[in-house]
Amino acid sequence: MRKNMKIAVVLLLTVIAAGWCGTSRSQTSQTVPQLLSNIRSMGKIRVGLSSGFKPFEYKNESGEIIGFDVDIAKELANALKVELVIKDYGKYEDLVSALGGEIDLVISGMTRTLDRAFLVNFTDPYFTTGLMVIVNEKNTKIDNWRQLNAPGKKIVSVEGTTGQDVADKKFDKAKIIRAASDAEAVQMLTRKDVDAFIYDKPFIESLCMTHPNWKVLQQQLSYEVYSIAVPKGDMEFLVWLNYFISDLKLSGKYDELYTKWFSGLYCPPVK
């Protein structure tokens, strides 16, 4: 009697365990996206970016979106042997919302932060940079960003960027103004509505080439890394992208693209 009961209990536990394992595998296969396989089977990869961030992504005179990130995306599509589809969005918030639906990943000079990592997964860094400050012609006597942290000074930052966070922390005495985009921030600085603009180093350095009367303050306010953003849950895709970034650097192609887009950036001192 006891023997039969033990056998029955063992059989019952076996059935329960088998059912649980089967459910687990079934749920996993249904809920975890297989983007890498889907991209290759569909024959295209949809990359989201926000143009206007020179020299990473911006429109040339013909309206074509070009830049360092665009070339990275082209290399990615070539590695996957698929067609590249670029989708342009106005804000980072729009990019994150579209991720996993309208777009497969984001390559748009996106700084990897802990807060953003709650919403997306990030690859290994593909670019190291930081925040800098540029002032217009009425403030060229300023040599250090700390001189801007004073009552009466106005600093513009772009809403939703790391520049906004750093501006709030470092400029507690100056007035911080939010711009909806980098283009709007540049217009504010041009009209002299503000004294300075805090943003990513490559973009700030490119501004001094088109606005030679402005001055870039040489002290870097932060150090950041850009990463590719992908939807949560698909580790296979994330691992493959990390391999791609590593291979791009080891092959020498990354250095070639870097030289193409950044070697000409130079800000001569304002006299």
C-alpha positions as CSV (number, residue, x, y, z in Angstrom):
1,M,0.0,0.0,0.0
2,R,2.7,2.5,1.0
3,K,4.8,1.4,-2.0
4,N,1.9,2.0,-4.4
5,M,1.3,5.4,-2.8
6,K,4.9,6.3,-3.2
7,I,4.8,5.3,-6.8
8,A,1.7,7.4,-7.3
9,V,3.2,10.4,-5.7
10,V,6.4,10.1,-7.8
11,L,4.3,9.8,-11.0
12,L,2.2,12.9,-10.0
13,L,5.3,15.0,-9.3
14,T,6.8,13.9,-12.6
15,V,3.7,14.9,-14.5
16,I,3.6,18.3,-12.7
17,A,7.3,18.9,-13.4
18,A,6.9,18.0,-17.0
19,G,3.9,20.3,-17.4
20,W,5.7,23.1,-15.7
21,C,8.8,22.7,-17.9
22,G,6.8,22.5,-21.0
23,T,4.9,25.7,-20.1
24,S,8.1,27.5,-19.4
25,R,9.6,26.6,-22.7
26,S,6.4,27.5,-24.5
27,Q,6.1,30.9,-22.8
28,T,9.8,31.7,-23.4
29,S,9.5,31.0,-27.1
30,Q,6.4,33.1,-27.4
31,T,7.5,36.1,-25.3
32,V,11.2,36.5,-26.1
33,P,11.6,38.3,-29.5
34,Q,14.0,36.8,-32.0
35,L,14.9,40.0,-33.8
36,L,18.1,38.7,-35.3
37,S,16.3,35.9,-37.1
38,N,13.4,38.1,-38.1
39,I,15.7,40.8,-39.5
40,R,17.5,38.3,-41.7
41,S,14.4,36.6,-42.8
42,M,12.6,39.9,-43.7
43,G,15.8,41.1,-45.5
44,K,15.8,44.5,-43.9
45,I,16.8,46.3,-40.7
46,R,15.0,49.4,-39.5
47,V,17.3,51.9,-37.7
48,G,15.9,54.8,-35.8
49,L,17.7,58.1,-35.4
50,S,17.1,61.8,-34.8
51,S,18.7,63.9,-37.5
52,G,20.2,67.3,-36.8
53,F,23.0,66.0,-34.7
54,K,26.0,66.8,-36.8
55,P,28.3,65.0,-37.6
56,F,26.5,61.9,-36.4
57,E,23.2,62.3,-38.3
58,Y,22.1,65.3,-40.3
59,K,20.6,66.2,-43.6
60,N,22.8,67.4,-46.5
61,E,21.8,70.0,-49.1
62,S,19.9,67.3,-51.0
63,G,17.9,66.3,-47.9
64,E,19.7,63.0,-47.5
65,I,20.5,61.9,-44.0
66,I,24.2,61.3,-43.6
67,G,26.8,61.1,-40.8
68,F,28.9,58.9,-38.7
69,D,26.0,56.9,-37.2
70,V,24.5,56.5,-40.7
71,D,27.7,54.9,-41.9
72,I,27.8,52.6,-38.8
73,A,24.2,51.6,-39.7
74,K,25.3,50.9,-43.3
75,E,28.1,48.6,-42.1
76,L,25.7,46.8,-39.8
77,A,23.3,46.2,-42.7
78,N,26.1,44.9,-44.8
79,A,27.2,42.5,-42.0
80,L,23.7,41.2,-41.8
81,K,23.3,41.1,-45.6
82,V,20.1,43.0,-45.5
83,E,18.6,46.3,-46.7
84,L,19.0,49.4,-44.4
85,V,15.8,51.4,-43.7
86,I,16.4,54.7,-41.9
87,K,13.6,56.2,-39.8
88,D,13.9,59.7,-38.6
89,Y,12.3,60.9,-35.3
90,G,12.2,64.3,-33.6
91,K,13.1,63.3,-30.0
92,Y,14.8,60.5,-28.1
93,E,11.5,59.8,-26.4
94,D,10.0,59.1,-29.8
95,L,12.9,56.7,-30.6
96,V,12.4,54.8,-27.4
97,S,8.6,54.5,-27.9
98,A,9.2,53.2,-31.5
99,L,11.8,50.6,-30.5
100,G,10.6,47.1,-30.9
101,G,7.7,48.2,-33.1
102,E,8.4,50.6,-35.9
103,I,12.2,50.2,-35.5
104,D,14.5,47.4,-34.6
105,L,17.3,49.4,-32.9
106,V,18.5,53.0,-32.3
107,I,21.8,54.4,-33.6
108,S,21.6,58.0,-32.8
109,G,24.4,59.3,-30.5
110,M,22.4,58.0,-27.6
111,T,24.2,58.2,-24.2
112,R,24.0,55.1,-22.2
113,T,22.5,56.0,-18.8
114,L,21.1,54.0,-15.9
115,D,17.7,55.6,-16.3
116,R,17.5,54.8,-20.0
117,A,18.6,51.2,-19.2
118,F,15.3,50.7,-17.5
119,L,13.6,51.1,-20.8
120,V,16.1,49.6,-23.3
121,N,19.1,47.4,-23.5
122,F,22.4,48.9,-24.5
123,T,25.3,47.4,-26.4
124,D,28.9,47.9,-25.6
125,P,30.0,51.6,-26.3
126,Y,30.9,52.5,-29.9
127,F,31.8,56.1,-29.1
128,T,33.3,58.0,-26.1
129,T,32.5,61.6,-25.7
130,G,31.3,64.2,-23.1
131,L,29.5,67.5,-22.6
132,M,31.0,70.9,-23.4
133,V,29.9,74.5,-23.5
134,I,29.9,77.0,-26.3
135,V,29.3,80.8,-25.8
136,N,28.3,83.4,-28.3
137,E,30.3,86.5,-29.3
138,K,29.2,88.6,-26.4
139,N,30.7,86.1,-23.9
140,T,34.1,85.3,-25.5
141,K,36.0,86.8,-22.5
142,I,34.8,83.9,-20.5
143,D,37.4,81.2,-20.2
144,N,35.9,78.7,-17.7
145,W,32.3,77.3,-17.5
146,R,32.2,78.2,-13.8
147,Q,32.2,81.9,-14.8
148,L,28.8,81.2,-16.4
149,N,27.3,80.0,-13.1
150,A,26.2,83.4,-11.9
151,P,23.0,85.3,-11.5
152,G,21.9,86.9,-14.8
153,K,23.5,84.3,-17.0
154,K,21.3,82.1,-19.2
155,I,22.3,78.5,-20.2
156,V,20.3,76.6,-22.8
157,S,20.2,72.8,-22.8
158,V,18.1,70.4,-24.9
159,E,15.2,68.8,-23.1
160,G,15.4,65.1,-22.4
161,T,19.2,64.9,-22.9
162,T,22.1,64.4,-20.5
163,G,23.0,68.0,-21.1
164,Q,19.8,69.0,-19.2
165,D,20.8,66.8,-16.2
166,V,24.4,68.2,-16.1
167,A,23.2,71.8,-16.5
168,D,20.8,71.4,-13.5
169,K,23.6,70.1,-11.4
170,K,26.5,72.4,-12.3
171,F,24.7,75.7,-13.0
172,D,22.7,76.2,-9.8
173,K,23.0,80.1,-9.9
174,A,22.4,80.7,-13.6
175,K,19.1,80.4,-15.3
176,I,18.6,77.1,-17.2
177,I,16.4,77.3,-20.3
178,R,15.0,74.2,-22.1
179,A,15.1,73.9,-25.8
180,A,12.9,71.3,-27.7
181,S,15.8,70.5,-30.0
182,D,19.5,71.3,-30.7
183,A,18.4,73.5,-33.7
184,E,16.2,75.6,-31.4
185,A,19.1,75.9,-28.9
186,V,21.4,77.1,-31.6
187,Q,18.8,79.7,-32.7
188,M,18.6,81.0,-29.1
189,L,22.3,81.4,-28.9
190,T,22.4,83.1,-32.3
191,R,19.7,85.6,-31.2
192,K,21.6,86.2,-28.0
193,D,18.6,85.1,-26.0
194,V,21.0,83.0,-24.0
195,D,24.7,83.2,-23.1
196,A,25.8,79.6,-23.6
197,F,24.8,76.2,-24.9
198,I,25.7,72.9,-23.2
199,Y,25.7,69.8,-25.4
200,D,27.7,66.9,-26.7
201,K,31.3,67.6,-27.6
202,P,31.3,66.7,-31.4
203,F,28.2,68.8,-32.0
204,I,29.6,71.8,-30.0
205,E,32.9,71.6,-31.9
206,S,31.1,71.5,-35.3
207,L,29.2,74.7,-34.3
208,C,32.4,76.7,-33.9
209,M,33.3,75.9,-37.5
210,T,30.0,77.5,-38.8
211,H,30.1,80.2,-36.1
212,P,33.7,81.4,-35.9
213,N,32.8,84.3,-33.6
214,W,31.6,81.8,-30.9
215,K,33.9,80.2,-28.4
216,V,34.1,76.7,-27.1
217,L,35.2,76.4,-23.5
218,Q,37.8,73.8,-23.3
219,Q,36.9,72.2,-20.0
220,Q,34.8,69.1,-20.5
221,L,31.9,68.8,-18.1
222,S,31.3,65.1,-18.3
223,Y,32.5,61.9,-19.9
224,E,29.9,59.7,-21.6
225,V,29.6,56.8,-24.0
226,Y,27.2,56.2,-27.0
227,S,25.7,52.8,-27.4
228,I,23.2,51.1,-29.7
229,A,19.8,50.7,-28.1
230,V,17.8,47.6,-28.6
231,P,14.5,46.3,-27.2
232,K,14.4,44.5,-23.8
233,G,14.5,40.7,-23.7
234,D,16.5,39.7,-26.8
235,M,19.9,38.8,-25.5
236,E,20.9,36.9,-28.7
237,F,20.6,40.2,-30.7
238,L,22.5,42.1,-28.1
239,V,25.4,39.7,-28.1
240,W,25.6,39.7,-31.9
241,L,25.7,43.5,-31.9
242,N,28.5,43.5,-29.4
243,Y,30.5,41.2,-31.7
244,F,29.7,43.5,-34.6
245,I,31.1,46.6,-32.8
246,S,34.2,44.7,-31.8
247,D,34.8,43.4,-35.3
248,L,34.2,46.9,-36.8
249,K,37.0,48.2,-34.6
250,L,39.4,45.3,-35.1
251,S,39.0,45.4,-38.9
252,G,40.1,49.0,-39.0
253,K,36.8,50.1,-40.6
254,Y,35.8,52.1,-37.4
255,D,39.0,54.2,-37.6
256,E,38.3,54.9,-41.3
257,L,34.8,56.2,-40.5
258,Y,36.1,58.2,-37.5
259,T,38.7,59.9,-39.7
260,K,36.1,60.6,-42.3
261,W,33.7,62.5,-39.9
262,F,35.9,63.9,-37.2
263,S,39.4,64.6,-38.4
264,G,38.3,68.1,-39.7
265,L,36.8,69.3,-36.4
266,Y,39.0,72.0,-35.1
267,C,38.1,75.1,-33.1
268,P,40.7,77.9,-33.5
269,P,41.0,80.3,-30.5
270,V,38.8,83.4,-30.7
271,K,40.9,86.5,-30.8
